[in-house]
Amino acid sequence: MKKNNYLSMFSLVMLITVSVDSIRNLPITARFGSTLIFFFIVAAVTFLLPTGLIAAELTASHTESSGIYGWVKKAFGKNTGFIAIWLQWVNTLVWYPTTLAFIASALLANLTPELANNRGVITSLIIIIFWAVTLLNLRGFKTSARFAGLLAIFGLIIPLALVIILTAVWLQQNNMPHIHLQLPTISSLSTIQNWVPMVAIVTSLLGMELASVHVKSIKQPEKTMPKAILLSAVIIITTMLLGSLAIAATLPGKKISLAAGVMQEFHYLLHYFHVPWLEPILSLLIIVGGLASMINWIISPAEGLIQSAKDQYLPKFFAHRNKHGAASRLLITQAIVVSITSLAFKLLPDLNASYWLLTALSTELYICMYILMFCAA
């Protein structure tokens, strides 16, 4: 492989960051208000950092066959390896509609606000957007990864920085925040229900290991991957914590929409500062950021399944790669299945209920995969 075909450090950091760090996660965590800081610290120490360090170590140790399938297969054999990659892939099938619902809500809130909670319209947009991103991934990993890095700057870093800065100025103008920061008491932590914020925050930190499956596209992965993961972890924790606190401070917790909470935040702040004309621009940037987060999630689990297909765990039909090296048949099959899964937003009676149900199911499946990953390490 030629030198200029490798991913740069910047592209790799942005790819990892945008796979985990997503503006769509902020409303979920913002709902928990004053306990945010405590649970973010606990989640970072007990989950994000261990996951990142393990992914870095396993990538450095297995440069020929990386990713969840390669790691678990090396430790426990092909059968367990296939279970691990299957859990990762099935999890994403449930997860995709939640991210796409966020993108669709942002688009509708800007174009036709009266349809922002219309389940039929949102379902249709989810399916259209997923197919569009799938077609991009058919151009191959390096093309889509570089594209994701560019989108991350405009669709993730800039909007997050803006919401944090605007909230800081809003607070400096003596506005009363809707939260009062405090540590949870020992008695409150003894109740399992009060640990629900931890589940939501862990959900928002999944995916640090995704890019490892593309180890052959990374120059000196044993050195590059640990550095990229460390930088990504710092960016993720900082932006997600401050972004969640910003929404929790400016919006009443019970009124925060899980799918459209970020647009609620921008609508309030931009009108407060008398710059409502920025709202459609930011809506576009948020949509761009949502698309960036989808790119790696669509192509990486499929790449892991391709590895298992070579070991005859899937029909040879799915092992086919197109001229760009993409798992074209598997990606198209995946898009068909996601289109069917997305009907949950049409069938369930409440948008928030649909969003939370799919998020919870996704987390349960992915945590099972992480158990296998930690045992493999």
Summary of the structure (lengths in Angstrom):
residues: 377
radius of gyration: 20.1
end to end distance: 29.0
largest distance: 64.0
contacts: 1348
relative contact order: 0.22
helix: 80%
strand: 1%
